[in-house]
């Protein structure tokens, strides 16, 4: 939550509101309807998966941060598929982002050479996701191992973004 607050801090023209909820506490449909972006970093209850799934289908964007392989059920529920294979990747020293689609809206601001160098961001842990389990998934960023770092799925009118690593110090330097 600290890093989310830092990333979406108030500016001269914007004053975003960041609200935190525990994964096991009930999420109100009204809160989902009022959100422009939903960030999920916990395993969700089936009830919360259903509420968030309806929100995505109606046009919301949800970022699911996989902090462990046990988040596979949450991912499958939000993507409304039976099962998705998620496992801890074996990383020797560190992984880096190897291929980035700078035409994707998330990465367009970094398309200039001055801003598009991600080689100083190291990843010590990430989750390997079988993108083939996710129908029509787009992969805007891959690690140098060719594993997906970020996936995007269209869900109804909305988007489900799946980040296969966390931004905490144990996983990566992504928060930098």
Protein Blocks (a to p, Z undefined) as FASTA:
>chain_A
ZZmmmmmgccfkbccddddddfkbccdfklmmmpmbdcdfbdcdfklmmmmmmmmmnopa
cddddfbfklmmmmmmmnopabdcddddddfkbccdfbdcfkbmklmmmmpmklmpcklp
ccfbdcdddfklmghiacfbccfkopafbdcddehjbccdddfbdfbfklmmmlZZ
